[in-house]
C-alpha cells in the first residue's frame, strides 16, 4: 500500500476568524472556497478549514467546540528565517507558544497557535 498525503482539514469554531488568520495573517493563497469550507495552497499538501457545525451537519461526526483535539497534533510550515517570521507574526498579535530555538540536529523551530488553539510549527528545513 502506498499512501500520499494530499490534504489536512482543521475543524474550527469561527470560520471568519480562521479565514482571516490563514489567508491574511499567514498569507496562504485560497485555492477554493465553498460555504464554510476553504482550501489553502501550501504546496504539495492542501490545508483546509471547515466549521465544526458544518462537519456535524454533513458528516455527523459529533464535534463540539470544547473538544481539546487542537492540542493533539501540529501543522508545520517551512520558512527560510524562523526568527523573522515569528517577529512578523508577533507584530500581528499572533500567540507565540515557543520562541525560536535551534535543535541539536540543526533545525530551527518555533510554535504559534491559530484562533482555535491548533499548534503551528514554523521551522527551517531539516538537513
C-alpha positions as a LaTeX table, in Angstrom:
\begin{tabular}{lrrr}
\hline
Residue & $x$ (\AA) & $y$ (\AA) & $z$ (\AA) \\
\hline
Unk1 & 0.00 & 0.00 & 0.00 \\
Unk2 & 1.28 & 3.45 & $-0.90$ \\
Unk3 & $-0.34$ & 6.46 & 0.80 \\
Unk4 & 0.19 & 10.05 & $-0.28$ \\
Unk5 & $-0.78$ & 12.98 & 1.97 \\
Unk6 & $-2.99$ & 15.30 & $-0.09$ \\
Unk7 & $-4.77$ & 17.47 & 2.47 \\
Unk8 & $-5.33$ & 18.28 & 6.12 \\
Unk9 & $-8.65$ & 19.74 & 7.31 \\
Unk10 & $-8.80$ & 21.71 & 10.55 \\
Unk11 & $-12.21$ & 21.92 & 12.19 \\
Unk12 & $-12.75$ & 25.42 & 13.54 \\
Unk13 & $-15.33$ & 27.27 & 15.64 \\
Unk14 & $-15.29$ & 30.67 & 13.92 \\
Unk15 & $-14.89$ & 30.44 & 10.15 \\
Unk16 & $-14.32$ & 34.16 & 9.52 \\
Unk17 & $-11.69$ & 34.45 & 12.26 \\
Unk18 & $-9.84$ & 31.37 & 10.99 \\
Unk19 & $-10.12$ & 32.55 & 7.38 \\
Unk20 & $-8.54$ & 35.91 & 8.31 \\
Unk21 & $-5.78$ & 34.12 & 10.23 \\
Unk22 & $-4.72$ & 31.70 & 7.49 \\
Unk23 & $-5.37$ & 33.98 & 4.49 \\
Unk24 & $-4.49$ & 37.43 & 5.83 \\
Unk25 & $-2.00$ & 36.84 & 8.65 \\
Unk26 & $-0.17$ & 33.74 & 7.37 \\
Unk27 & $-0.69$ & 34.84 & 3.75 \\
Unk28 & $-1.84$ & 31.48 & 2.38 \\
Unk29 & $-3.49$ & 31.78 & $-1.06$ \\
Unk30 & $-7.06$ & 30.45 & $-1.28$ \\
Unk31 & $-7.38$ & 27.60 & $-3.81$ \\
Unk32 & $-11.10$ & 27.00 & $-3.41$ \\
Unk33 & $-13.93$ & 28.16 & $-1.17$ \\
Unk34 & $-17.44$ & 26.71 & $-0.75$ \\
Unk35 & $-19.52$ & 27.99 & 2.14 \\
Unk36 & $-17.64$ & 27.27 & 5.36 \\
Unk37 & $-15.06$ & 25.08 & 3.60 \\
Unk38 & $-11.90$ & 26.60 & 2.18 \\
Unk39 & $-8.68$ & 25.15 & 0.77 \\
Unk40 & $-5.38$ & 27.00 & 1.00 \\
Unk41 & $-2.45$ & 26.43 & $-1.35$ \\
Unk42 & 0.56 & 25.35 & 0.71 \\
Unk43 & 2.44 & 23.39 & $-1.94$ \\
Unk44 & 2.08 & 19.62 & $-2.31$ \\
Unk45 & $-0.38$ & 19.31 & 0.58 \\
Unk46 & $-3.56$ & 21.37 & 0.83 \\
Unk47 & $-4.55$ & 22.88 & 4.17 \\
Unk48 & $-8.31$ & 23.25 & 4.60 \\
Unk49 & $-10.65$ & 24.58 & 7.26 \\
Unk50 & $-14.31$ & 23.87 & 7.91 \\
Unk51 & $-16.57$ & 24.67 & 10.84 \\
Unk52 & $-17.37$ & 22.01 & 13.40 \\
Unk53 & $-21.05$ & 22.87 & 12.92 \\
Unk54 & $-20.87$ & 22.21 & 9.17 \\
Unk55 & $-18.97$ & 18.94 & 9.65 \\
Unk56 & $-21.56$ & 17.80 & 12.19 \\
Unk57 & $-24.38$ & 18.59 & 9.75 \\
Unk58 & $-22.68$ & 16.99 & 6.73 \\
Unk59 & $-20.96$ & 14.00 & 8.32 \\
Unk60 & $-22.46$ & 13.58 & 11.79 \\
Unk61 & $-19.05$ & 13.30 & 13.48 \\
Unk62 & $-20.26$ & 14.76 & 16.79 \\
Unk63 & $-17.65$ & 17.51 & 17.05 \\
Unk64 & $-18.18$ & 20.16 & 19.71 \\
Unk65 & $-16.47$ & 23.49 & 20.39 \\
Unk66 & $-14.96$ & 22.22 & 23.66 \\
Unk67 & $-13.17$ & 19.19 & 22.16 \\
Unk68 & $-9.46$ & 19.68 & 23.02 \\
Unk69 & $-8.26$ & 17.88 & 19.87 \\
Unk70 & $-6.46$ & 21.07 & 18.78 \\
Unk71 & $-3.61$ & 20.25 & 21.16 \\
Unk72 & $-3.07$ & 16.68 & 19.94 \\
Unk73 & $-1.25$ & 17.46 & 16.68 \\
Unk74 & 0.55 & 20.25 & 14.84 \\
Unk75 & 0.76 & 21.73 & 11.36 \\
Unk76 & 4.25 & 22.66 & 10.18 \\
Unk77 & 5.38 & 25.37 & 7.75 \\
Unk78 & 8.97 & 25.53 & 6.48 \\
Unk79 & 10.47 & 29.01 & 6.11 \\
Unk80 & 13.92 & 30.45 & 5.43 \\
Unk81 & 14.14 & 32.69 & 8.53 \\
Unk82 & 12.14 & 31.48 & 11.54 \\
Unk83 & 13.03 & 34.45 & 13.77 \\
Unk84 & 11.92 & 36.99 & 11.15 \\
Unk85 & 8.60 & 35.20 & 10.58 \\
Unk86 & 7.96 & 34.98 & 14.32 \\
Unk87 & 8.63 & 38.70 & 14.72 \\
Unk88 & 6.25 & 39.49 & 11.87 \\
Unk89 & 3.55 & 37.30 & 13.44 \\
Unk90 & 4.18 & 38.80 & 16.89 \\
Unk91 & 3.54 & 42.23 & 15.36 \\
Unk92 & 0.13 & 40.93 & 14.27 \\
Unk93 & $-0.66$ & 39.72 & 17.83 \\
Unk94 & $-0.41$ & 36.03 & 16.93 \\
Unk95 & 0.16 & 33.99 & 20.12 \\
Unk96 & 3.78 & 32.76 & 20.22 \\
Unk97 & 3.82 & 29.48 & 22.16 \\
Unk98 & 7.57 & 28.76 & 21.84 \\
Unk99 & 10.25 & 31.19 & 20.73 \\
Unk100 & 12.71 & 30.07 & 18.01 \\
Unk101 & 15.29 & 27.56 & 19.15 \\
Unk102 & 17.88 & 25.57 & 17.20 \\
Unk103 & 17.58 & 21.83 & 17.82 \\
Unk104 & 20.63 & 19.55 & 18.15 \\
Unk105 & 20.07 & 18.33 & 14.57 \\
Unk106 & 20.39 & 21.91 & 13.27 \\
Unk107 & 16.73 & 22.74 & 12.60 \\
Unk108 & 15.31 & 25.99 & 13.98 \\
Unk109 & 11.75 & 25.69 & 15.28 \\
Unk110 & 9.14 & 27.92 & 16.92 \\
Unk111 & 5.45 & 27.46 & 17.70 \\
Unk112 & 2.37 & 29.63 & 17.35 \\
Unk113 & $-1.35$ & 28.84 & 17.66 \\
Unk114 & $-4.29$ & 29.64 & 15.42 \\
Unk115 & $-7.58$ & 31.06 & 16.74 \\
Unk116 & $-8.79$ & 27.56 & 17.72 \\
Unk117 & $-5.56$ & 26.66 & 19.52 \\
Unk118 & $-4.13$ & 24.38 & 16.80 \\
Unk119 & $-0.35$ & 24.23 & 17.18 \\
Unk120 & 1.58 & 25.53 & 14.18 \\
Unk121 & 5.30 & 24.88 & 13.89 \\
Unk122 & 7.32 & 27.47 & 12.00 \\
Unk123 & 10.63 & 25.83 & 11.12 \\
Unk124 & 13.58 & 25.59 & 8.79 \\
Unk125 & 14.00 & 22.57 & 6.55 \\
Unk126 & 15.79 & 19.56 & 8.03 \\
Unk127 & 19.14 & 18.83 & 6.52 \\
\hline
\end{tabular}
